[in-house]
Amino acid sequence: MHTQHKGSRLDVKAPATIPYFLQEQIRELIVDGTIRPGQPLREQELEQRFGTSRSPIREALRLLELSGLVTHVQRKGFRATLYTETQVRHLYLLRAELEAYCLRQAAVADDLAPLLGELRRHDGAIAAALAGGDVRACISAACEFYLAAARSTGNTPLAGMLSKLYEQIEPLRYLLARRSMASSAIQACTRGIVDAMAVRDVERAAFLVRDYLADVLPAVVDAYRDAALQDAEDLAPRYGRA
């Protein structure tokens, strides 16, 4: 049996670059609501939190700006993106159409068995997350459910577009899931889609996607409004030294 010597080249793992690490850390604070919509992201306080210099903090914020989670305001610096109610509605309407389109495109495959197996697996993960009250796992499984359909088409731009949209709206999904984790509406939707796809009833599958998102949209808007309309005192940065 080959024994790898300590210190050999294969034993060394290059760490992720600091800006990408910081990007993920700040992203988590935005998604879970520690940093609220519209809240300023003060570089000095982030430096203190993560014990690093300003340059990688700024680069991490630029990366988050590309994903849509952070906005840069001239002469005011960075802040967590604050959407209007209209923008929230537009994002969810776009999501509904993209997910419905993914299912339509996936359904033209000669053999749907592999996709159906994947959809059932992700549906099971949603059920397990709901039972365990795991908000993040539920969101992740729901994303993978539709991304499986997108990837099955071989349409890489479509899968990339959907993935980017999911990243942008993750704070909205987290707010809703945290409020209504006990709801089985998402499970009814995904199980209905699996059943519809199994008999190639694409119109039914597309209807279920749109109907579910139209149903939850008012709750998403309410949850987001409540998170954004905090008192100024509550909106002060709360991500100081850990």
Short mmCIF file of the C-alpha atoms (twelve columns), coordinates in Angstrom:
data_MODEL
# 
_entry.id   MODEL 
# 
loop_
_atom_site.group_PDB 
_atom_site.id 
_atom_site.type_symbol 
_atom_site.label_atom_id 
_atom_site.label_alt_id 
_atom_site.label_comp_id 
_atom_site.label_asym_id 
_atom_site.label_seq_id 
_atom_site.Cartn_x 
_atom_site.Cartn_y 
_atom_site.Cartn_z 
_atom_site.pdbx_PDB_model_num 
ATOM 1   C CA . MET A 1   0.000   0.000  0.000   1 
ATOM 2   C CA . HIS A 2   1.351   3.378  -0.941  1 
ATOM 3   C CA . THR A 3   1.999   5.658  1.990   1 
ATOM 4   C CA . GLN A 4   1.974   9.333  1.292   1 
ATOM 5   C CA . HIS A 5   4.775   11.113 3.124   1 
ATOM 6   C CA . LYS A 6   3.870   14.064 5.237   1 
ATOM 7   C CA . GLY A 7   4.770   17.240 3.468   1 
ATOM 8   C CA . SER A 8   4.708   15.710 0.014   1 
ATOM 9   C CA . ARG A 9   3.176   17.757 -2.761  1 
ATOM 10  C CA . LEU A 10  -0.009  15.657 -2.865  1 
ATOM 11  C CA . ASP A 11  -0.511  16.240 0.849   1 
ATOM 12  C CA . VAL A 12  -0.747  19.990 0.483   1 
ATOM 13  C CA . LYS A 13  -4.149  21.593 -0.067  1 
ATOM 14  C CA . ALA A 14  -4.256  25.136 -1.282  1 
ATOM 15  C CA . PRO A 15  -6.773  27.149 0.752   1 
ATOM 16  C CA . ALA A 16  -9.496  29.131 -0.940  1 
ATOM 17  C CA . THR A 17  -8.546  32.732 -1.595  1 
ATOM 18  C CA . ILE A 18  -9.471  35.124 1.176   1 
ATOM 19  C CA . PRO A 19  -11.948 37.260 -0.849  1 
ATOM 20  C CA . TYR A 20  -13.954 34.180 -1.858  1 
ATOM 21  C CA . PHE A 21  -13.983 32.962 1.737   1 
ATOM 22  C CA . LEU A 22  -15.164 36.389 2.903   1 
ATOM 23  C CA . GLN A 23  -17.758 36.469 0.137   1 
ATOM 24  C CA . GLU A 24  -19.334 33.282 1.487   1 
ATOM 25  C CA . GLN A 25  -19.221 34.493 5.090   1 
ATOM 26  C CA . ILE A 26  -20.870 37.837 4.307   1 
ATOM 27  C CA . ARG A 27  -23.353 36.107 2.008   1 
ATOM 28  C CA . GLU A 28  -24.468 33.898 4.913   1 
ATOM 29  C CA . LEU A 29  -25.058 36.978 7.074   1 
ATOM 30  C CA . ILE A 30  -27.246 38.506 4.341   1 
ATOM 31  C CA . VAL A 31  -29.198 35.320 3.648   1 
ATOM 32  C CA . ASP A 32  -30.010 34.521 7.286   1 
ATOM 33  C CA . GLY A 33  -31.088 38.094 8.008   1 
ATOM 34  C CA . THR A 34  -28.221 39.059 10.318  1 
ATOM 35  C CA . ILE A 35  -27.589 41.808 7.790   1 
ATOM 36  C CA . ARG A 36  -30.979 43.188 6.824   1 
ATOM 37  C CA . PRO A 37  -32.132 44.497 3.426   1 
ATOM 38  C CA . GLY A 38  -30.708 47.966 2.823   1 
ATOM 39  C CA . GLN A 39  -28.282 47.773 5.726   1 
ATOM 40  C CA . PRO A 40  -24.904 49.457 5.159   1 
ATOM 41  C CA . LEU A 41  -21.904 47.140 4.911   1 
ATOM 42  C CA . ARG A 42  -19.207 49.153 6.617   1 
ATOM 43  C CA . GLU A 43  -15.812 47.908 5.596   1 
ATOM 44  C CA . GLN A 44  -14.133 48.819 8.890   1 
ATOM 45  C CA . GLU A 45  -16.628 46.774 10.905  1 
ATOM 46  C CA . LEU A 46  -16.274 43.834 8.534   1 
ATOM 47  C CA . GLU A 47  -12.501 44.086 8.954   1 
ATOM 48  C CA . GLN A 48  -12.947 43.782 12.707  1 
ATOM 49  C CA . ARG A 49  -15.359 40.885 12.348  1 
ATOM 50  C CA . PHE A 50  -13.079 38.819 10.140  1 
ATOM 51  C CA . GLY A 51  -9.690  40.099 11.261  1 
ATOM 52  C CA . THR A 52  -8.485  40.986 7.794   1 
ATOM 53  C CA . SER A 53  -7.496  44.029 5.787   1 
ATOM 54  C CA . ARG A 54  -9.779  46.242 3.759   1 
ATOM 55  C CA . SER A 55  -8.644  45.099 0.318   1 
ATOM 56  C CA . PRO A 56  -10.047 41.513 0.476   1 
ATOM 57  C CA . ILE A 57  -13.205 42.825 2.179   1 
ATOM 58  C CA . ARG A 58  -13.764 45.219 -0.695  1 
ATOM 59  C CA . GLU A 59  -13.111 42.499 -3.264  1 
ATOM 60  C CA . ALA A 60  -15.591 40.188 -1.502  1 
ATOM 61  C CA . LEU A 61  -18.213 42.942 -1.594  1 
ATOM 62  C CA . ARG A 62  -17.589 43.421 -5.321  1 
ATOM 63  C CA . LEU A 63  -18.169 39.706 -5.868  1 
ATOM 64  C CA . LEU A 64  -21.435 39.911 -3.911  1 
ATOM 65  C CA . GLU A 65  -22.427 42.904 -6.026  1 
ATOM 66  C CA . LEU A 66  -22.107 40.718 -9.122  1 
ATOM 67  C CA . SER A 67  -24.504 38.179 -7.598  1 
ATOM 68  C CA . GLY A 68  -27.065 40.887 -6.821  1 
ATOM 69  C CA . LEU A 69  -26.946 40.506 -3.035  1 
ATOM 70  C CA . VAL A 70  -25.001 43.734 -2.504  1 
ATOM 71  C CA . THR A 71  -25.406 47.180 -4.061  1 
ATOM 72  C CA . HIS A 72  -22.784 49.913 -4.303  1 
ATOM 73  C CA . VAL A 73  -24.076 53.464 -3.909  1 
ATOM 74  C CA . GLN A 74  -21.823 56.271 -5.120  1 
ATOM 75  C CA . ARG A 75  -20.167 58.094 -2.186  1 
ATOM 76  C CA . LYS A 76  -22.130 55.964 0.291   1 
ATOM 77  C CA . GLY A 77  -20.439 52.608 -0.117  1 
ATOM 78  C CA . PHE A 78  -21.872 49.114 -0.089  1 
ATOM 79  C CA . ARG A 79  -25.147 47.942 1.382   1 
ATOM 80  C CA . ALA A 80  -27.270 44.803 1.308   1 
ATOM 81  C CA . THR A 81  -29.539 45.086 -1.709  1 
ATOM 82  C CA . LEU A 82  -32.958 46.525 -0.919  1 
ATOM 83  C CA . TYR A 83  -35.660 45.567 -3.414  1 
ATOM 84  C CA . THR A 84  -38.885 47.384 -4.031  1 
ATOM 85  C CA . GLU A 85  -42.106 45.380 -3.858  1 
ATOM 86  C CA . THR A 86  -42.293 45.554 -7.652  1 
ATOM 87  C CA . GLN A 87  -38.781 44.140 -7.973  1 
ATOM 88  C CA . VAL A 88  -39.632 41.256 -5.628  1 
ATOM 89  C CA . ARG A 89  -42.679 40.454 -7.746  1 
ATOM 90  C CA . HIS A 90  -40.624 40.595 -10.947 1 
ATOM 91  C CA . LEU A 91  -38.016 38.221 -9.510  1 
ATOM 92  C CA . TYR A 92  -40.668 35.692 -8.520  1 
ATOM 93  C CA . LEU A 93  -42.516 35.945 -11.828 1 
ATOM 94  C CA . LEU A 94  -39.215 35.341 -13.611 1 
ATOM 95  C CA . ARG A 95  -38.547 32.370 -11.344 1 
ATOM 96  C CA . ALA A 96  -41.966 30.896 -12.163 1 
ATOM 97  C CA . GLU A 97  -41.384 31.171 -15.900 1 
ATOM 98  C CA . LEU A 98  -37.850 29.781 -15.754 1 
ATOM 99  C CA . GLU A 99  -38.877 26.790 -13.646 1 
ATOM 100 C CA . ALA A 100 -41.871 26.067 -15.892 1 
ATOM 101 C CA . TYR A 101 -39.622 26.346 -18.956 1 
ATOM 102 C CA . CYS A 102 -37.104 23.911 -17.436 1 
ATOM 103 C CA . LEU A 103 -39.828 21.331 -16.910 1 
ATOM 104 C CA . ARG A 104 -41.174 21.810 -20.450 1 
ATOM 105 C CA . GLN A 105 -37.741 21.345 -21.969 1 
ATOM 106 C CA . ALA A 106 -36.893 18.351 -19.773 1 
ATOM 107 C CA . ALA A 107 -40.116 16.557 -20.724 1 
ATOM 108 C CA . VAL A 108 -39.085 16.147 -24.366 1 
ATOM 109 C CA . ALA A 109 -36.416 13.564 -23.450 1 
ATOM 110 C CA . ASP A 110 -37.027 10.057 -24.768 1 
ATOM 111 C CA . ASP A 111 -36.352 8.506  -21.355 1 
ATOM 112 C CA . LEU A 112 -37.536 10.434 -18.323 1 
ATOM 113 C CA . ALA A 113 -36.651 7.714  -15.813 1 
ATOM 114 C CA . PRO A 114 -33.267 9.195  -14.772 1 
ATOM 115 C CA . LEU A 115 -34.771 12.655 -14.247 1 
ATOM 116 C CA . LEU A 116 -37.764 11.277 -12.357 1 
ATOM 117 C CA . GLY A 117 -35.372 9.429  -10.055 1 
ATOM 118 C CA . GLU A 118 -33.519 12.661 -9.338  1 
ATOM 119 C CA . LEU A 119 -36.723 14.625 -8.799  1 
ATOM 120 C CA . ARG A 120 -37.988 12.012 -6.338  1 
ATOM 121 C CA . ARG A 121 -34.696 12.120 -4.472  1 
ATOM 122 C CA . HIS A 122 -34.820 15.905 -4.102  1 
ATOM 123 C CA . ASP A 123 -38.508 15.721 -3.162  1 
ATOM 124 C CA . GLY A 124 -37.538 13.296 -0.400  1 
ATOM 125 C CA . ALA A 125 -34.866 15.721 0.783   1 
ATOM 126 C CA . ILE A 126 -37.488 18.483 0.941   1 
ATOM 127 C CA . ALA A 127 -39.723 16.240 3.060   1 
ATOM 128 C CA . ALA A 128 -36.831 15.410 5.416   1 
ATOM 129 C CA . ALA A 129 -35.912 19.097 5.767   1 
ATOM 130 C CA . LEU A 130 -39.528 20.035 6.534   1 
ATOM 131 C CA . ALA A 131 -39.748 17.278 9.141   1 
ATOM 132 C CA . GLY A 132 -36.507 18.438 10.754  1 
ATOM 133 C CA . GLY A 133 -37.281 22.149 10.551  1 
ATOM 134 C CA . ASP A 134 -34.093 22.738 8.544   1 
ATOM 135 C CA . VAL A 135 -34.724 25.924 6.573   1 
ATOM 136 C CA . ARG A 136 -31.493 25.948 4.588   1 
ATOM 137 C CA . ALA A 137 -31.731 22.268 3.651   1 
ATOM 138 C CA . CYS A 138 -35.290 22.777 2.430   1 
ATOM 139 C CA . ILE A 139 -34.277 25.717 0.212   1 
ATOM 140 C CA . SER A 140 -31.255 23.821 -1.109  1 
ATOM 141 C CA . ALA A 141 -33.312 20.733 -1.977  1 
ATOM 142 C CA . ALA A 142 -35.972 22.847 -3.684  1 
ATOM 143 C CA . CYS A 143 -33.284 24.557 -5.794  1 
ATOM 144 C CA . GLU A 144 -31.773 21.208 -6.751  1 
ATOM 145 C CA . PHE A 145 -35.211 19.905 -7.732  1 
ATOM 146 C CA . TYR A 146 -35.575 22.425 -10.560 1 
ATOM 147 C CA . LEU A 147 -31.868 22.574 -11.386 1 
ATOM 148 C CA . ALA A 148 -32.024 18.814 -12.021 1 
ATOM 149 C CA . ALA A 149 -34.628 19.486 -14.707 1 
ATOM 150 C CA . ALA A 150 -32.535 22.304 -16.184 1 
ATOM 151 C CA . ARG A 151 -29.356 20.216 -16.264 1 
ATOM 152 C CA . SER A 152 -31.136 17.247 -17.818 1 
ATOM 153 C CA . THR A 153 -31.809 19.368 -20.904 1 
ATOM 154 C CA . GLY A 154 -28.101 19.957 -21.519 1 
ATOM 155 C CA . ASN A 155 -28.893 23.661 -21.721 1 
ATOM 156 C CA . THR A 156 -25.981 25.068 -19.708 1 
ATOM 157 C CA . PRO A 157 -27.018 28.751 -20.062 1 
ATOM 158 C CA . LEU A 158 -30.478 27.884 -18.729 1 
ATOM 159 C CA . ALA A 159 -29.066 26.073 -15.694 1 
ATOM 160 C CA . GLY A 160 -26.640 28.945 -15.094 1 
ATOM 161 C CA . MET A 161 -29.388 31.561 -15.316 1 
ATOM 162 C CA . LEU A 162 -31.607 29.665 -12.882 1 
ATOM 163 C CA . SER A 163 -28.725 29.119 -10.473 1 
ATOM 164 C CA . LYS A 164 -27.865 32.842 -10.496 1 
ATOM 165 C CA . LEU A 165 -31.494 33.768 -9.889  1 
ATOM 166 C CA . TYR A 166 -31.644 31.371 -6.942  1 
ATOM 167 C CA . GLU A 167 -28.581 33.002 -5.433  1 
ATOM 168 C CA . GLN A 168 -30.139 36.440 -5.820  1 
ATOM 169 C CA . ILE A 169 -33.453 35.521 -4.194  1 
ATOM 170 C CA . GLU A 170 -32.106 33.249 -1.450  1 
ATOM 171 C CA . PRO A 171 -32.650 35.890 1.298   1 
ATOM 172 C CA . LEU A 172 -36.305 36.168 0.191   1 
ATOM 173 C CA . ARG A 173 -36.760 32.383 0.297   1 
ATOM 174 C CA . TYR A 174 -35.112 32.182 3.698   1 
ATOM 175 C CA . LEU A 175 -37.438 34.808 5.160   1 
ATOM 176 C CA . LEU A 176 -40.490 32.935 3.887   1 
ATOM 177 C CA . ALA A 177 -39.282 29.484 4.952   1 
ATOM 178 C CA . ARG A 178 -38.406 30.730 8.429   1 
ATOM 179 C CA . ARG A 179 -41.948 32.055 8.800   1 
ATOM 180 C CA . SER A 180 -43.844 29.093 7.381   1 
ATOM 181 C CA . MET A 181 -41.598 26.052 7.738   1 
ATOM 182 C CA . ALA A 182 -44.537 23.914 8.830   1 
ATOM 183 C CA . SER A 183 -46.328 24.530 5.538   1 
ATOM 184 C CA . SER A 184 -46.540 21.541 3.223   1 
ATOM 185 C CA . ALA A 185 -47.388 23.660 0.166   1 
ATOM 186 C CA . ILE A 186 -43.963 23.205 -1.380  1 
ATOM 187 C CA . GLN A 187 -44.174 19.448 -0.857  1 
ATOM 188 C CA . ALA A 188 -47.578 19.277 -2.514  1 
ATOM 189 C CA . CYS A 189 -46.136 21.215 -5.456  1 
ATOM 190 C CA . THR A 190 -43.015 19.105 -5.986  1 
ATOM 191 C CA . ARG A 191 -44.861 15.809 -5.554  1 
ATOM 192 C CA . GLY A 192 -47.528 16.963 -7.980  1 
ATOM 193 C CA . ILE A 193 -44.834 17.895 -10.483 1 
ATOM 194 C CA . VAL A 194 -43.208 14.459 -10.201 1 
ATOM 195 C CA . ASP A 195 -46.580 12.792 -10.816 1 
ATOM 196 C CA . ALA A 196 -47.307 15.073 -13.779 1 
ATOM 197 C CA . MET A 197 -43.887 14.568 -15.343 1 
ATOM 198 C CA . ALA A 198 -44.222 10.791 -14.952 1 
ATOM 199 C CA . VAL A 199 -47.155 10.867 -17.383 1 
ATOM 200 C CA . ARG A 200 -45.646 13.724 -19.442 1 
ATOM 201 C CA . ASP A 201 -48.401 16.128 -18.451 1 
ATOM 202 C CA . VAL A 202 -46.159 19.151 -18.911 1 
ATOM 203 C CA . GLU A 203 -49.007 21.655 -18.774 1 
ATOM 204 C CA . ARG A 204 -49.976 20.351 -15.350 1 
ATOM 205 C CA . ALA A 205 -46.377 20.551 -14.122 1 
ATOM 206 C CA . ALA A 206 -45.991 24.127 -15.391 1 
ATOM 207 C CA . PHE A 207 -49.317 25.101 -13.820 1 
ATOM 208 C CA . LEU A 208 -48.231 23.729 -10.431 1 
ATOM 209 C CA . VAL A 209 -45.037 25.793 -10.507 1 
ATOM 210 C CA . ARG A 210 -46.823 29.019 -11.360 1 
ATOM 211 C CA . ASP A 211 -49.706 28.370 -8.969  1 
ATOM 212 C CA . TYR A 212 -47.382 27.644 -6.025  1 
ATOM 213 C CA . LEU A 213 -45.283 30.763 -6.578  1 
ATOM 214 C CA . ALA A 214 -48.345 32.963 -7.110  1 
ATOM 215 C CA . ASP A 215 -49.709 31.590 -3.835  1 
ATOM 216 C CA . VAL A 216 -46.571 32.288 -1.774  1 
ATOM 217 C CA . LEU A 217 -45.674 35.634 -3.361  1 
ATOM 218 C CA . PRO A 218 -47.842 37.787 -1.029  1 
ATOM 219 C CA . ALA A 219 -46.211 36.123 1.992   1 
ATOM 220 C CA . VAL A 220 -42.752 36.712 0.481   1 
ATOM 221 C CA . VAL A 221 -43.554 40.399 -0.019  1 
ATOM 222 C CA . ASP A 222 -44.877 40.721 3.557   1 
ATOM 223 C CA . ALA A 223 -41.881 38.954 5.096   1 
ATOM 224 C CA . TYR A 224 -39.456 41.068 3.101   1 
ATOM 225 C CA . ARG A 225 -41.258 44.295 3.966   1 
ATOM 226 C CA . ASP A 226 -41.129 43.415 7.678   1 
ATOM 227 C CA . ALA A 227 -37.401 42.679 7.458   1 
ATOM 228 C CA . ALA A 228 -36.667 45.892 5.571   1 
ATOM 229 C CA . LEU A 229 -38.819 48.226 7.675   1 
ATOM 230 C CA . GLN A 230 -36.922 47.862 10.920  1 
ATOM 231 C CA . ASP A 231 -36.280 50.825 13.174  1 
ATOM 232 C CA . ALA A 232 -33.054 52.676 12.421  1 
ATOM 233 C CA . GLU A 233 -31.641 51.340 15.680  1 
ATOM 234 C CA . ASP A 234 -32.272 47.752 14.569  1 
ATOM 235 C CA . LEU A 235 -30.712 48.473 11.201  1 
ATOM 236 C CA . ALA A 236 -27.399 49.490 12.743  1 
ATOM 237 C CA . PRO A 237 -24.719 46.939 11.826  1 
ATOM 238 C CA . ARG A 238 -24.902 43.870 14.071  1 
ATOM 239 C CA . TYR A 239 -21.985 41.979 12.625  1 
ATOM 240 C CA . GLY A 240 -19.181 43.416 14.731  1 
ATOM 241 C CA . ARG A 241 -16.425 41.354 16.284  1 
ATOM 242 C CA . ALA A 242 -17.495 37.723 16.640  1 
# 
